[in-house]
Amino acid sequence: MEPRELSPQEVQAQIEDLALVKLIKIDGNEDALVRLYNKYHWILLNVKRRSYIRMMSDEDWEQEGMLVCYEAALCYDEARGSWRSFYRVKLLNWSKTLLRRTLCARRVGNQRAISYDGDEVLKETCLGCEQACEIPLSTSYEKIIGSLTQRELAGLLVFTGAYELHEVCQRYGYKPESVLKTKSALRKRLLNPPE
């Protein structure tokens, strides 16, 4: 498949882009960088629209887009194709890298999550239910679970997702605020177990 022939406007745009890129490469011309960035700002807006990254404000996107534009200008080679397509690919790759970093940071937080492994099992029948809901426990949590009150056991069932809040409140007659407060306190105890 042969490459399509460029229109005179596209040829003129490429010539202007090359001139701006050369100015940036030679002496770091800020005006040329701003002109090039503003000319292709719409590409940044498209990438931003396609990628949601938590904690990224509009100003962050603008700043990062300008930095990517500068880095792309420094490493651009005419043999790679048009500046516009090169800049677009650099922005897409940058947004994917940023998304990977964000997800990696979330995985680090998940490493602190509690693992309910072990031989001991808490049975929900202690609350008077017909069904038994088994929650495996590690030995380090055995002391905590053994000392829980009925209300704290109800909070544990909500915390572990065995039951919804409204189910526990309806079944055992507790107020939702009370169970939520107990669940929050229980969560803190489970995240910082005694040694």
RAZIRA-V984181 format. One record per pair of residues at least 24 apart in sequence whose ideal C-beta (glycine too) atoms are under 8 Angstrom apart, sorted by the first residue. I is the first residue (numbers start at 0). J is the second residue. Records with the same first field share a line. If there is no record, write none. Layout:
I->J + J
This chain:
9->81
12->83
13->81 + 82
16->81 + 82 + 83
17->77 + 82
19->72
20->72 + 75 + 82
23->69 + 72 + 73
24->72 + 73 + 75
32->65 + 68 + 69 + 72
35->68 + 72 + 82
36->64 + 65 + 68
39->68 + 83 + 86 + 87
40->64
42->83 + 86 + 87 + 90
43->90
46->87 + 90 + 91 + 94
47->94
49->94
50->94 + 95 + 97 + 98
52->94 + 97 + 98 + 101
53->101
54->101
55->97
63->93 + 97
64->90
67->93
111->190
113->140 + 189 + 190
115->140 + 159
117->141
119->144
121->152 + 155
123->152 + 156 + 161
125->152
126->152 + 153 + 156 + 170 + 171
128->170
132->156 + 161 + 162
134->159 + 161
139->192
140->189 + 192
142->193
143->188 + 189 + 192 + 193
147->185
150->177 + 178 + 181
151->181 + 184 + 185
153->178 + 181
154->178 + 179 + 181 + 182 + 184 + 185
155->182 + 185
157->182
158->182 + 185 + 186 + 189
